[in-house]
């Protein structure tokens, strides 16, 4: 692990600390993204050592990774309700409101997170912001009439407390990026979101929008990793902040093939 970059060490530290929330027999929502991938690998190591959990992945990518490290994977319909979801975030503020969807899995991520008794976010300190909006806000839209939806979104933003009002279709090469549900994503370049709760409600009223990447009052705790192994856990319900440290011990080849 010594050859990891500081940012990867921070992600690993957060993921490793978050595994302490996981108990034997739990049904666990597994997030999508680079930080969540560290979590899945850490849980895979624990499963190898006897932990028994059932994982509900938030994307086909996460499902493939989880199966590869020996985690039992089921659908949310099979699990019905989850004890815990652990996922990353593109931004979080002091109230633990989030922007998610940079990896294109926001719809499944929001459904899984809200079907859980607890949601824990794992992140490095760079994801912390005073006000949401620097990261483009992903909005999942159906392909039919997406350009009309885009126009409606931009017209709606005129009345919202945001600094920027442009949007762009997310691409995969020269073609539209397609989500696991077969939808497109519009990235809204807002720079600052003054009232995230209002914006989320208004966006979801626009025909063609399936869901947006604002996670309001969903996250219960954030586990923040640092490049030197320090970890900070902020619990919004308890109002507590705890600090600890993760030792970067040499592991087997469990993490060596991660990007």
C-alpha positions in Angstrom: 0.0 0.0 0.0 3.0 2.3 0.3 3.0 3.1 -3.4 -0.6 4.5 -3.3 -1.1 8.2 -3.9 -2.2 10.3 -0.9 -5.8 10.5 -2.4 -6.0 6.7 -2.7 -4.7 6.3 0.8 -7.4 8.7 2.0 -10.1 6.7 0.2 -8.8 3.4 1.6 -8.6 4.8 5.1 -12.3 6.0 4.9 -13.4 2.7 3.5 -11.5 0.7 6.0 -13.0 2.7 8.9 -16.5 2.4 7.5 -16.3 -1.4 7.6 -16.7 -1.1 11.4 -20.4 -0.3 10.8 -20.9 -3.7 9.2 -22.0 -6.5 11.4 -22.5 -10.2 10.8 -25.7 -11.0 9.0 -26.4 -7.5 7.7 -27.9 -6.6 4.4 -25.6 -3.9 3.1 -26.1 -1.5 0.2 -22.8 -1.2 -1.8 -22.1 2.1 -3.4 -20.6 2.9 -6.8 -17.3 4.8 -7.5 -13.7 4.7 -6.7 -14.0 5.1 -2.9 -16.9 2.6 -2.8 -14.7 0.2 -4.7 -12.2 0.3 -1.8 -15.0 -0.6 0.6 -16.1 -3.6 -1.5 -12.6 -4.9 -1.5 -12.3 -4.4 2.3 -15.6 -6.2 2.8 -14.4 -9.0 0.5 -11.4 -9.5 2.7 -13.7 -9.7 5.8 -16.0 -12.2 4.1 -13.0 -14.3 3.3 -12.2 -14.3 7.0 -15.7 -15.4 8.0 -18.0 -12.4 7.8 -21.5 -13.2 6.5 -23.3 -10.4 4.8 -25.6 -9.9 1.8 -24.7 -7.1 -0.6 -27.1 -5.0 -2.7 -25.1 -3.2 -5.3 -26.0 0.2 -6.8 -24.7 -0.6 -10.3 -23.6 -3.4 -12.5 -20.0 -2.4 -12.0 -20.3 -2.8 -8.2 -22.2 -6.1 -8.6 -19.4 -7.5 -10.7 -16.7 -6.3 -8.2 -18.6 -7.7 -5.2 -19.1 -11.1 -6.7 -15.4 -11.1 -7.7 -14.4 -10.7 -4.0 -16.8 -13.3 -2.7 -19.7 -11.2 -1.4 -23.2 -12.7 -1.8 -25.1 -10.3 -4.1 -28.9 -10.0 -4.3 -31.3 -7.5 -5.7 -33.1 -4.9 -3.6 -36.3 -6.6 -4.4 -34.9 -9.8 -2.9 -33.5 -8.0 0.2 -36.5 -5.7 0.5 -34.9 -3.5 3.2 -31.3 -2.9 4.2 -29.5 -2.4 7.5 -26.9 -0.1 6.1 -25.7 1.5 2.9 -22.1 2.7 2.4 -21.4 4.9 -0.6 -19.2 7.7 -1.8 -20.2 11.3 -2.6 -19.0 13.9 -5.1 -19.7 16.7 -2.5 -21.0 16.9 1.1 -21.8 20.0 3.2 -21.9 20.6 7.0 -25.5 19.1 7.1 -24.4 16.0 5.3 -26.4 16.9 2.2 -24.8 15.4 -0.8 -24.3 15.6 -4.6 -23.9 12.2 -6.1 -24.0 10.7 -9.5 -20.6 11.5 -10.9 -20.3 7.8 -11.7 -23.7 7.7 -13.4 -25.5 5.5 -10.8 -27.5 8.2 -8.9 -30.9 6.6 -9.4 -30.0 3.2 -8.0 -27.9 4.8 -5.3 -30.8 7.0 -4.1 -33.2 4.1 -4.1 -30.9 1.8 -2.2 -29.8 4.6 0.3 -33.4 5.4 1.1 -34.3 1.8 1.6 -31.7 1.5 4.4 -31.9 2.1 8.2 -28.6 4.0 7.9 -26.5 5.6 5.2 -22.8 6.2 5.7 -20.8 8.2 3.2 -17.1 7.6 2.7 -15.0 10.4 1.2 -11.7 12.2 1.3 -11.6 15.8 2.6 -11.6 17.3 -0.9 -15.3 16.4 -1.2 -16.2 18.7 1.7 -17.8 22.1 0.6 -19.4 25.0 2.4 -22.2 25.1 -0.2 -23.1 22.4 -2.7 -22.8 23.2 -6.4 -19.2 23.3 -7.5 -19.5 19.8 -8.7 -22.0 19.6 -11.7 -25.3 18.3 -10.5 -26.3 15.1 -12.4 -29.9 14.7 -13.4 -31.1 11.4 -14.9 -33.6 11.9 -17.8 -35.3 9.5 -20.2 -33.9 9.6 -23.7 -37.3 10.5 -25.3 -37.4 14.3 -25.7 -34.3 14.8 -23.7 -33.5 18.1 -25.5 -36.9 19.4 -24.5 -36.3 18.3 -20.9 -32.9 20.1 -21.1 -34.7 23.3 -22.2 -37.3 23.0 -19.4 -34.5 22.5 -16.9 -32.6 25.6 -18.0 -35.8 27.7 -18.0 -36.6 26.4 -14.5 -33.2 27.3 -13.2 -33.9 31.0 -14.0 -36.1 31.1 -10.9 -33.8 29.1 -8.6 -31.1 30.3 -6.2 -28.1 29.2 -8.2 -25.2 31.0 -9.8 -24.9 29.0 -13.1 -27.8 27.9 -15.3 -26.2 25.8 -18.1 -26.5 22.1 -18.6 -24.8 19.5 -20.8 -25.6 16.0 -21.9 -23.1 13.6 -20.5 -21.2 11.7 -23.2 -19.4 8.4 -23.5 -17.0 9.1 -26.3 -19.1 10.7 -29.0 -22.4 9.1 -27.9 -24.7 9.8 -24.9 -23.7 8.2 -21.7 -26.3 5.6 -20.9 -27.2 4.6 -17.3 -28.0 1.0 -16.1 -31.7 1.9 -16.6 -31.1 3.0 -20.2 -31.4 6.7 -19.4 -29.3 9.8 -20.2 -27.7 12.2 -17.7 -27.7 16.0 -17.9 -25.0 17.7 -15.8 -26.1 21.0 -14.4 -23.3 23.6 -14.0 -24.7 25.6 -11.1 -21.5 26.7 -9.3 -23.5 27.3 -6.1 -26.9 25.9 -4.9 -28.6 28.3 -2.4 -31.5 26.0 -1.5 -30.8 22.4 -2.3 -34.0 21.1 -0.9 -36.1 23.4 -3.0 -34.1 22.7 -6.1 -34.4 18.9 -5.7 -38.2 19.1 -5.4 -38.6 21.5 -8.3 -36.4 19.4 -10.7 -38.3 16.2 -10.0 -41.5 17.9 -11.1 -40.2 18.4 -14.7 -41.5 15.8 -17.1 -38.7 13.6 -18.4 -36.6 13.8 -15.2 -36.3 10.5 -13.5 -34.2 11.6 -10.5 -31.6 14.2 -9.5 -28.3 13.8 -7.6 -29.2 15.9 -4.6 -29.3 13.6 -1.5 -31.1 15.6 1.2 -31.6 14.3 4.7 -30.5 10.8 3.6 -26.9 10.6 4.9 -26.5 9.8 8.7 -22.7 9.9 8.9 -19.6 10.7 6.8 -16.3 9.0 7.2 -13.5 11.3 6.0 -10.2 9.8 5.1 -6.8 11.6 5.0 -3.7 10.7 3.1 -1.7 10.1 6.3 -4.2 7.5 7.6 -6.2 9.8 9.9 -10.0 9.3 9.8 -12.8 11.6 11.0 -16.3 10.4 11.5 -19.1 13.0 11.7 -22.5 11.7 12.9 -25.3 14.1 12.1 -27.8 12.4 14.4 -25.5 12.1 17.4 -23.8 15.5 16.7 -20.4 13.8 17.3 -17.0 13.9 15.7 -14.6 11.1 16.3 -11.0 10.8 15.1 -8.9 7.7 14.6 -6.1 6.4 12.5 -5.8 3.5 10.0 -2.4 1.8 9.7 -1.4 1.1 6.1 -0.2 -2.4 6.5 1.0 -4.4 3.6 -1.9 -6.6 2.4 -2.2 -9.3 -0.1 -3.0 -8.7 -3.7 -6.5 -7.6 -2.7 -6.1 -4.0 -3.6 -3.3 -4.1 -6.2 -5.6 -4.2 -9.3 -7.7 -1.2 -8.2 -7.5 1.8 -10.5 
